[in-house]
Structure formats: structure tokens, C-alpha cells
Amino acid sequence: VQFVESGGGLVQPGGSLRLSCAASGFTFSRYYISWYRQAPGKEREFVAGISSAGSRTNYADSAKDRFTISRDNNKNTVYLQMNSLKPEDTAVYFCYAQLGAYDLWGQGTQVTVSS
């Protein structure tokens, strides 16, 4: 049972990145999946979430109008398209799902926004 995130990297302010999160070991299509992030010295915070069928999405205020979460249940993958990136978006980005009483986190992918 795991998430594997990818797609992070170094990008200039105003640039874009697309993060991917591949799931395995559980019935992916049954669960709400979220992206969280944690910047150095700060607490982990919610970024965006998507319902099991992809019909409902939620965003933190900091992500609205710039980030888009989506999923492909045939590929057991959730995505985070990030546009107009800012230096304050620099963080490690994690996938998360609550599988009953079990909290599943990925290992994270680093996003650095810097000129």
C-alpha cells in the first residue's frame, strides 16, 4: 500500500509544474485523495483534494485559480497541475488518503520556486 509522487523540481517564478502521485495496493477509485505540502520550518498544510470519482474538488485559498487537481482512476494516479508558481510555493508536496483508520502518506516530491 503506497503512494509514489513525482514531477517536482526547480522552476522559476511564474512557471509551471505537474506533479503525479501513483497509488498501489488499495482500491484507489474508492477514496478521496489530497495533496499536502510542507515548507521548511512550517507545518504540513492542505493544498487540494479530489473526490473518489473526480466530480468534486477542494482547494486551499493559496491554491485557488493557480492549481488544478485531477485523477485518472484507470491509472491509479492523481495529478496536481501548478501554474503561476511563486517562491512561497516552495515545499515538499505529499499525497494523502485516509484508508479507514489508516493514514497513507507518500514520500513527497520537492518543489523549489526560485530565480
Phi and psi in radians as a Rosetta constraint file:
Dihedral C 1 N 2 CA 2 C 2 CIRCULARHARMONIC -2.844 0.35
Dihedral N 2 CA 2 C 2 N 3 CIRCULARHARMONIC 2.802 0.35
Dihedral C 2 N 3 CA 3 C 3 CIRCULARHARMONIC -1.998 0.35
Dihedral N 3 CA 3 C 3 N 4 CIRCULARHARMONIC 2.487 0.35
Dihedral C 3 N 4 CA 4 C 4 CIRCULARHARMONIC -2.226 0.35
Dihedral N 4 CA 4 C 4 N 5 CIRCULARHARMONIC 1.957 0.35
Dihedral C 4 N 5 CA 5 C 5 CIRCULARHARMONIC -1.551 0.35
Dihedral N 5 CA 5 C 5 N 6 CIRCULARHARMONIC 2.648 0.35
Dihedral C 5 N 6 CA 6 C 6 CIRCULARHARMONIC -2.708 0.35
Dihedral N 6 CA 6 C 6 N 7 CIRCULARHARMONIC 2.954 0.35
Dihedral C 6 N 7 CA 7 C 7 CIRCULARHARMONIC 1.804 0.35
Dihedral N 7 CA 7 C 7 N 8 CIRCULARHARMONIC -0.086 0.35
Dihedral C 7 N 8 CA 8 C 8 CIRCULARHARMONIC -1.261 0.35
Dihedral N 8 CA 8 C 8 N 9 CIRCULARHARMONIC 3.032 0.35
Dihedral C 8 N 9 CA 9 C 9 CIRCULARHARMONIC 2.837 0.35
Dihedral N 9 CA 9 C 9 N 10 CIRCULARHARMONIC -2.918 0.35
Dihedral C 9 N 10 CA 10 C 10 CIRCULARHARMONIC -1.716 0.35
Dihedral N 10 CA 10 C 10 N 11 CIRCULARHARMONIC 2.262 0.35
Dihedral C 10 N 11 CA 11 C 11 CIRCULARHARMONIC -2.454 0.35
Dihedral N 11 CA 11 C 11 N 12 CIRCULARHARMONIC 2.610 0.35
Dihedral C 11 N 12 CA 12 C 12 CIRCULARHARMONIC -1.369 0.35
Dihedral N 12 CA 12 C 12 N 13 CIRCULARHARMONIC 2.695 0.35
Dihedral C 12 N 13 CA 13 C 13 CIRCULARHARMONIC -0.947 0.35
Dihedral N 13 CA 13 C 13 N 14 CIRCULARHARMONIC 2.391 0.35
Dihedral C 13 N 14 CA 14 C 14 CIRCULARHARMONIC 1.574 0.35
Dihedral N 14 CA 14 C 14 N 15 CIRCULARHARMONIC -0.159 0.35
Dihedral C 14 N 15 CA 15 C 15 CIRCULARHARMONIC -1.443 0.35
Dihedral N 15 CA 15 C 15 N 16 CIRCULARHARMONIC -3.055 0.35
Dihedral C 15 N 16 CA 16 C 16 CIRCULARHARMONIC -2.305 0.35
Dihedral N 16 CA 16 C 16 N 17 CIRCULARHARMONIC 2.672 0.35
Dihedral C 16 N 17 CA 17 C 17 CIRCULARHARMONIC -2.518 0.35
Dihedral N 17 CA 17 C 17 N 18 CIRCULARHARMONIC 2.654 0.35
Dihedral C 17 N 18 CA 18 C 18 CIRCULARHARMONIC -2.127 0.35
Dihedral N 18 CA 18 C 18 N 19 CIRCULARHARMONIC 2.016 0.35
Dihedral C 18 N 19 CA 19 C 19 CIRCULARHARMONIC -1.587 0.35
Dihedral N 19 CA 19 C 19 N 20 CIRCULARHARMONIC 2.549 0.35
Dihedral C 19 N 20 CA 20 C 20 CIRCULARHARMONIC -2.155 0.35
Dihedral N 20 CA 20 C 20 N 21 CIRCULARHARMONIC 2.621 0.35
Dihedral C 20 N 21 CA 21 C 21 CIRCULARHARMONIC -2.417 0.35
Dihedral N 21 CA 21 C 21 N 22 CIRCULARHARMONIC 1.900 0.35
Dihedral C 21 N 22 CA 22 C 22 CIRCULARHARMONIC -1.669 0.35
Dihedral N 22 CA 22 C 22 N 23 CIRCULARHARMONIC 2.251 0.35
Dihedral C 22 N 23 CA 23 C 23 CIRCULARHARMONIC -1.856 0.35
Dihedral N 23 CA 23 C 23 N 24 CIRCULARHARMONIC 2.643 0.35
Dihedral C 23 N 24 CA 24 C 24 CIRCULARHARMONIC -2.683 0.35
Dihedral N 24 CA 24 C 24 N 25 CIRCULARHARMONIC 2.712 0.35
Dihedral C 24 N 25 CA 25 C 25 CIRCULARHARMONIC 1.569 0.35
Dihedral N 25 CA 25 C 25 N 26 CIRCULARHARMONIC 0.007 0.35
Dihedral C 25 N 26 CA 26 C 26 CIRCULARHARMONIC -2.639 0.35
Dihedral N 26 CA 26 C 26 N 27 CIRCULARHARMONIC 2.948 0.35
Dihedral C 26 N 27 CA 27 C 27 CIRCULARHARMONIC -1.417 0.35
Dihedral N 27 CA 27 C 27 N 28 CIRCULARHARMONIC 1.544 0.35
Dihedral C 27 N 28 CA 28 C 28 CIRCULARHARMONIC -0.923 0.35
Dihedral N 28 CA 28 C 28 N 29 CIRCULARHARMONIC -0.741 0.35
Dihedral C 28 N 29 CA 29 C 29 CIRCULARHARMONIC -1.198 0.35
Dihedral N 29 CA 29 C 29 N 30 CIRCULARHARMONIC -0.120 0.35
Dihedral C 29 N 30 CA 30 C 30 CIRCULARHARMONIC -1.594 0.35
Dihedral N 30 CA 30 C 30 N 31 CIRCULARHARMONIC -0.156 0.35
Dihedral C 30 N 31 CA 31 C 31 CIRCULARHARMONIC -2.097 0.35
Dihedral N 31 CA 31 C 31 N 32 CIRCULARHARMONIC 2.528 0.35
Dihedral C 31 N 32 CA 32 C 32 CIRCULARHARMONIC -1.229 0.35
Dihedral N 32 CA 32 C 32 N 33 CIRCULARHARMONIC 2.317 0.35
Dihedral C 32 N 33 CA 33 C 33 CIRCULARHARMONIC -2.119 0.35
Dihedral N 33 CA 33 C 33 N 34 CIRCULARHARMONIC 2.434 0.35
Dihedral C 33 N 34 CA 34 C 34 CIRCULARHARMONIC -2.184 0.35
Dihedral N 34 CA 34 C 34 N 35 CIRCULARHARMONIC 2.740 0.35
Dihedral C 34 N 35 CA 35 C 35 CIRCULARHARMONIC -1.895 0.35
Dihedral N 35 CA 35 C 35 N 36 CIRCULARHARMONIC 2.339 0.35
Dihedral C 35 N 36 CA 36 C 36 CIRCULARHARMONIC -2.138 0.35
Dihedral N 36 CA 36 C 36 N 37 CIRCULARHARMONIC 2.894 0.35
Dihedral C 36 N 37 CA 37 C 37 CIRCULARHARMONIC -2.503 0.35
Dihedral N 37 CA 37 C 37 N 38 CIRCULARHARMONIC 2.718 0.35
Dihedral C 37 N 38 CA 38 C 38 CIRCULARHARMONIC -2.433 0.35
Dihedral N 38 CA 38 C 38 N 39 CIRCULARHARMONIC 2.056 0.35
Dihedral C 38 N 39 CA 39 C 39 CIRCULARHARMONIC -1.573 0.35
Dihedral N 39 CA 39 C 39 N 40 CIRCULARHARMONIC 2.750 0.35
Dihedral C 39 N 40 CA 40 C 40 CIRCULARHARMONIC -0.957 0.35
Dihedral N 40 CA 40 C 40 N 41 CIRCULARHARMONIC 2.250 0.35
Dihedral C 40 N 41 CA 41 C 41 CIRCULARHARMONIC 1.340 0.35
Dihedral N 41 CA 41 C 41 N 42 CIRCULARHARMONIC 0.093 0.35
Dihedral C 41 N 42 CA 42 C 42 CIRCULARHARMONIC -2.122 0.35
Dihedral N 42 CA 42 C 42 N 43 CIRCULARHARMONIC 2.850 0.35
Dihedral C 42 N 43 CA 43 C 43 CIRCULARHARMONIC -1.346 0.35
Dihedral N 43 CA 43 C 43 N 44 CIRCULARHARMONIC 2.719 0.35
Dihedral C 43 N 44 CA 44 C 44 CIRCULARHARMONIC -1.170 0.35
Dihedral N 44 CA 44 C 44 N 45 CIRCULARHARMONIC 2.417 0.35
Dihedral C 44 N 45 CA 45 C 45 CIRCULARHARMONIC -2.321 0.35
Dihedral N 45 CA 45 C 45 N 46 CIRCULARHARMONIC 2.617 0.35
Dihedral C 45 N 46 CA 46 C 46 CIRCULARHARMONIC -1.195 0.35
Dihedral N 46 CA 46 C 46 N 47 CIRCULARHARMONIC 2.423 0.35
Dihedral C 46 N 47 CA 47 C 47 CIRCULARHARMONIC -1.970 0.35
Dihedral N 47 CA 47 C 47 N 48 CIRCULARHARMONIC -0.931 0.35
Dihedral C 47 N 48 CA 48 C 48 CIRCULARHARMONIC -2.812 0.35
Dihedral N 48 CA 48 C 48 N 49 CIRCULARHARMONIC 2.700 0.35
Dihedral C 48 N 49 CA 49 C 49 CIRCULARHARMONIC -2.496 0.35
Dihedral N 49 CA 49 C 49 N 50 CIRCULARHARMONIC 2.741 0.35
Dihedral C 49 N 50 CA 50 C 50 CIRCULARHARMONIC -2.457 0.35
Dihedral N 50 CA 50 C 50 N 51 CIRCULARHARMONIC 2.415 0.35
Dihedral C 50 N 51 CA 51 C 51 CIRCULARHARMONIC -1.226 0.35
Dihedral N 51 CA 51 C 51 N 52 CIRCULARHARMONIC 2.969 0.35
Dihedral C 51 N 52 CA 52 C 52 CIRCULARHARMONIC -1.026 0.35
Dihedral N 52 CA 52 C 52 N 53 CIRCULARHARMONIC -0.691 0.35
Dihedral C 52 N 53 CA 53 C 53 CIRCULARHARMONIC -1.621 0.35
Dihedral N 53 CA 53 C 53 N 54 CIRCULARHARMONIC -0.073 0.35
Dihedral C 53 N 54 CA 54 C 54 CIRCULARHARMONIC 1.485 0.35
Dihedral N 54 CA 54 C 54 N 55 CIRCULARHARMONIC 0.147 0.35
Dihedral C 54 N 55 CA 55 C 55 CIRCULARHARMONIC -1.473 0.35
Dihedral N 55 CA 55 C 55 N 56 CIRCULARHARMONIC -0.264 0.35
Dihedral C 55 N 56 CA 56 C 56 CIRCULARHARMONIC -2.309 0.35
Dihedral N 56 CA 56 C 56 N 57 CIRCULARHARMONIC 2.322 0.35
Dihedral C 56 N 57 CA 57 C 57 CIRCULARHARMONIC -2.234 0.35
Dihedral N 57 CA 57 C 57 N 58 CIRCULARHARMONIC 2.687 0.35
Dihedral C 57 N 58 CA 58 C 58 CIRCULARHARMONIC -2.369 0.35
Dihedral N 58 CA 58 C 58 N 59 CIRCULARHARMONIC 2.537 0.35
Dihedral C 58 N 59 CA 59 C 59 CIRCULARHARMONIC -2.374 0.35
Dihedral N 59 CA 59 C 59 N 60 CIRCULARHARMONIC 2.551 0.35
Dihedral C 59 N 60 CA 60 C 60 CIRCULARHARMONIC -1.201 0.35
Dihedral N 60 CA 60 C 60 N 61 CIRCULARHARMONIC 2.691 0.35
Dihedral C 60 N 61 CA 61 C 61 CIRCULARHARMONIC -0.988 0.35
Dihedral N 61 CA 61 C 61 N 62 CIRCULARHARMONIC -0.610 0.35
Dihedral C 61 N 62 CA 62 C 62 CIRCULARHARMONIC -1.192 0.35
Dihedral N 62 CA 62 C 62 N 63 CIRCULARHARMONIC -0.330 0.35
Dihedral C 62 N 63 CA 63 C 63 CIRCULARHARMONIC -1.798 0.35
Dihedral N 63 CA 63 C 63 N 64 CIRCULARHARMONIC -0.323 0.35
Dihedral C 63 N 64 CA 64 C 64 CIRCULARHARMONIC -1.022 0.35
Dihedral N 64 CA 64 C 64 N 65 CIRCULARHARMONIC 2.432 0.35
Dihedral C 64 N 65 CA 65 C 65 CIRCULARHARMONIC 1.283 0.35
Dihedral N 65 CA 65 C 65 N 66 CIRCULARHARMONIC -0.086 0.35
Dihedral C 65 N 66 CA 66 C 66 CIRCULARHARMONIC -2.116 0.35
Dihedral N 66 CA 66 C 66 N 67 CIRCULARHARMONIC -0.576 0.35
Dihedral C 66 N 67 CA 67 C 67 CIRCULARHARMONIC -1.933 0.35
Dihedral N 67 CA 67 C 67 N 68 CIRCULARHARMONIC 2.596 0.35
Dihedral C 67 N 68 CA 68 C 68 CIRCULARHARMONIC -2.339 0.35
Dihedral N 68 CA 68 C 68 N 69 CIRCULARHARMONIC 2.171 0.35
Dihedral C 68 N 69 CA 69 C 69 CIRCULARHARMONIC -1.703 0.35
Dihedral N 69 CA 69 C 69 N 70 CIRCULARHARMONIC 2.464 0.35
Dihedral C 69 N 70 CA 70 C 70 CIRCULARHARMONIC -2.606 0.35
Dihedral N 70 CA 70 C 70 N 71 CIRCULARHARMONIC 2.979 0.35
Dihedral C 70 N 71 CA 71 C 71 CIRCULARHARMONIC -2.591 0.35
Dihedral N 71 CA 71 C 71 N 72 CIRCULARHARMONIC 2.699 0.35
Dihedral C 71 N 72 CA 72 C 72 CIRCULARHARMONIC -2.210 0.35
Dihedral N 72 CA 72 C 72 N 73 CIRCULARHARMONIC 1.784 0.35
Dihedral C 72 N 73 CA 73 C 73 CIRCULARHARMONIC -1.238 0.35
Dihedral N 73 CA 73 C 73 N 74 CIRCULARHARMONIC -0.314 0.35
Dihedral C 73 N 74 CA 74 C 74 CIRCULARHARMONIC -1.294 0.35
Dihedral N 74 CA 74 C 74 N 75 CIRCULARHARMONIC -0.446 0.35
Dihedral C 74 N 75 CA 75 C 75 CIRCULARHARMONIC -1.855 0.35
Dihedral N 75 CA 75 C 75 N 76 CIRCULARHARMONIC 0.046 0.35
Dihedral C 75 N 76 CA 76 C 76 CIRCULARHARMONIC 0.902 0.35
Dihedral N 76 CA 76 C 76 N 77 CIRCULARHARMONIC 0.780 0.35
Dihedral C 76 N 77 CA 77 C 77 CIRCULARHARMONIC -2.367 0.35
Dihedral N 77 CA 77 C 77 N 78 CIRCULARHARMONIC 2.436 0.35
Dihedral C 77 N 78 CA 78 C 78 CIRCULARHARMONIC -2.041 0.35
Dihedral N 78 CA 78 C 78 N 79 CIRCULARHARMONIC 2.565 0.35
Dihedral C 78 N 79 CA 79 C 79 CIRCULARHARMONIC -2.140 0.35
Dihedral N 79 CA 79 C 79 N 80 CIRCULARHARMONIC 2.724 0.35
Dihedral C 79 N 80 CA 80 C 80 CIRCULARHARMONIC -2.358 0.35
Dihedral N 80 CA 80 C 80 N 81 CIRCULARHARMONIC 1.848 0.35
Dihedral C 80 N 81 CA 81 C 81 CIRCULARHARMONIC -1.509 0.35
Dihedral N 81 CA 81 C 81 N 82 CIRCULARHARMONIC 2.128 0.35
Dihedral C 81 N 82 CA 82 C 82 CIRCULARHARMONIC -2.063 0.35
Dihedral N 82 CA 82 C 82 N 83 CIRCULARHARMONIC 2.062 0.35
Dihedral C 82 N 83 CA 83 C 83 CIRCULARHARMONIC -2.021 0.35
Dihedral N 83 CA 83 C 83 N 84 CIRCULARHARMONIC 2.882 0.35
Dihedral C 83 N 84 CA 84 C 84 CIRCULARHARMONIC 0.863 0.35
Dihedral N 84 CA 84 C 84 N 85 CIRCULARHARMONIC 0.842 0.35
Dihedral C 84 N 85 CA 85 C 85 CIRCULARHARMONIC -1.162 0.35
Dihedral N 85 CA 85 C 85 N 86 CIRCULARHARMONIC 2.548 0.35
Dihedral C 85 N 86 CA 86 C 86 CIRCULARHARMONIC -2.103 0.35
Dihedral N 86 CA 86 C 86 N 87 CIRCULARHARMONIC 2.756 0.35
Dihedral C 86 N 87 CA 87 C 87 CIRCULARHARMONIC -0.976 0.35
Dihedral N 87 CA 87 C 87 N 88 CIRCULARHARMONIC -0.555 0.35
Dihedral C 87 N 88 CA 88 C 88 CIRCULARHARMONIC -1.280 0.35
Dihedral N 88 CA 88 C 88 N 89 CIRCULARHARMONIC -0.100 0.35
Dihedral C 88 N 89 CA 89 C 89 CIRCULARHARMONIC -1.445 0.35
Dihedral N 89 CA 89 C 89 N 90 CIRCULARHARMONIC -0.104 0.35
Dihedral C 89 N 90 CA 90 C 90 CIRCULARHARMONIC -1.067 0.35
Dihedral N 90 CA 90 C 90 N 91 CIRCULARHARMONIC 2.161 0.35
Dihedral C 90 N 91 CA 91 C 91 CIRCULARHARMONIC -3.110 0.35
Dihedral N 91 CA 91 C 91 N 92 CIRCULARHARMONIC 2.979 0.35
Dihedral C 91 N 92 CA 92 C 92 CIRCULARHARMONIC -1.592 0.35
Dihedral N 92 CA 92 C 92 N 93 CIRCULARHARMONIC 2.249 0.35
Dihedral C 92 N 93 CA 93 C 93 CIRCULARHARMONIC -1.822 0.35
Dihedral N 93 CA 93 C 93 N 94 CIRCULARHARMONIC 2.300 0.35
Dihedral C 93 N 94 CA 94 C 94 CIRCULARHARMONIC -2.159 0.35
Dihedral N 94 CA 94 C 94 N 95 CIRCULARHARMONIC 2.563 0.35
Dihedral C 94 N 95 CA 95 C 95 CIRCULARHARMONIC -1.556 0.35
Dihedral N 95 CA 95 C 95 N 96 CIRCULARHARMONIC 2.603 0.35
Dihedral C 95 N 96 CA 96 C 96 CIRCULARHARMONIC -2.560 0.35
Dihedral N 96 CA 96 C 96 N 97 CIRCULARHARMONIC 2.487 0.35
Dihedral C 96 N 97 CA 97 C 97 CIRCULARHARMONIC -2.582 0.35
Dihedral N 97 CA 97 C 97 N 98 CIRCULARHARMONIC 2.503 0.35
Dihedral C 97 N 98 CA 98 C 98 CIRCULARHARMONIC -1.703 0.35
Dihedral N 98 CA 98 C 98 N 99 CIRCULARHARMONIC 1.909 0.35
Dihedral C 98 N 99 CA 99 C 99 CIRCULARHARMONIC -1.747 0.35
Dihedral N 99 CA 99 C 99 N 100 CIRCULARHARMONIC 1.470 0.35
Dihedral C 99 N 100 CA 100 C 100 CIRCULARHARMONIC 1.159 0.35
Dihedral N 100 CA 100 C 100 N 101 CIRCULARHARMONIC -2.107 0.35
Dihedral C 100 N 101 CA 101 C 101 CIRCULARHARMONIC -1.548 0.35
Dihedral N 101 CA 101 C 101 N 102 CIRCULARHARMONIC 0.054 0.35
Dihedral C 101 N 102 CA 102 C 102 CIRCULARHARMONIC -1.924 0.35
Dihedral N 102 CA 102 C 102 N 103 CIRCULARHARMONIC 2.240 0.35
Dihedral C 102 N 103 CA 103 C 103 CIRCULARHARMONIC -1.649 0.35
Dihedral N 103 CA 103 C 103 N 104 CIRCULARHARMONIC 2.081 0.35
Dihedral C 103 N 104 CA 104 C 104 CIRCULARHARMONIC -1.820 0.35
Dihedral N 104 CA 104 C 104 N 105 CIRCULARHARMONIC 2.145 0.35
Dihedral C 104 N 105 CA 105 C 105 CIRCULARHARMONIC -2.079 0.35
Dihedral N 105 CA 105 C 105 N 106 CIRCULARHARMONIC 2.541 0.35
Dihedral C 105 N 106 CA 106 C 106 CIRCULARHARMONIC -1.452 0.35
Dihedral N 106 CA 106 C 106 N 107 CIRCULARHARMONIC -3.135 0.35
Dihedral C 106 N 107 CA 107 C 107 CIRCULARHARMONIC -1.481 0.35
Dihedral N 107 CA 107 C 107 N 108 CIRCULARHARMONIC -0.253 0.35
Dihedral C 107 N 108 CA 108 C 108 CIRCULARHARMONIC 1.629 0.35
Dihedral N 108 CA 108 C 108 N 109 CIRCULARHARMONIC 2.744 0.35
Dihedral C 108 N 109 CA 109 C 109 CIRCULARHARMONIC -2.360 0.35
Dihedral N 109 CA 109 C 109 N 110 CIRCULARHARMONIC 2.351 0.35
Dihedral C 109 N 110 CA 110 C 110 CIRCULARHARMONIC -1.415 0.35
Dihedral N 110 CA 110 C 110 N 111 CIRCULARHARMONIC 2.278 0.35
Dihedral C 110 N 111 CA 111 C 111 CIRCULARHARMONIC -2.067 0.35
Dihedral N 111 CA 111 C 111 N 112 CIRCULARHARMONIC 2.163 0.35
Dihedral C 111 N 112 CA 112 C 112 CIRCULARHARMONIC -2.164 0.35
Dihedral N 112 CA 112 C 112 N 113 CIRCULARHARMONIC 2.146 0.35
Dihedral C 112 N 113 CA 113 C 113 CIRCULARHARMONIC -1.938 0.35
Dihedral N 113 CA 113 C 113 N 114 CIRCULARHARMONIC 1.930 0.35
Dihedral C 113 N 114 CA 114 C 114 CIRCULARHARMONIC -2.784 0.35
Dihedral N 114 CA 114 C 114 N 115 CIRCULARHARMONIC 2.580 0.35
